[in-house]
Amino acid sequence: MAPNVFFVQRYLRDHNIDAMLAEAVNQAVERKEKDPAASLAKFFSQYSRRNGEITNISARTVMNLDLQPVLEVTVECFKNGGTQVAATTVGLLAIPAPPPVEGEEAAEEEGV
């Protein structure tokens, strides 16, 4: 079943689609794009709410140039219709165990 005409008009107005479409087409024409579909896709992906959304984070232990273990962190983000990747390494941190909670030590000794 075809959507209700009033619903379509309201949707277009609420999301400012007419203005975005006009801007996208005008930009492609002004630049004399050889691939207008790619130009339109790139234009609209820049308006995506997903822009900047982190899609994946990973970490692994690797050796640095001094043969010391370091943590390599890789972050992937959605950006303008594609994926951008950033990676960095940081030295491994020794995180001490938290101090025992009062009464917890005694319970462990008693085998509770």
Secondary structure, DSSP 8 states (H G I E B T S, - for coil): ----HHHHHHHHHHTTHHHHHHHHHHHHHHTT-S-HHHHHHHHHHHT-TTTT-EEEEEEEEEE-TTS-EEEEEEEEEEETTEEEEEEEEEE----------TTHHHHHHTT-
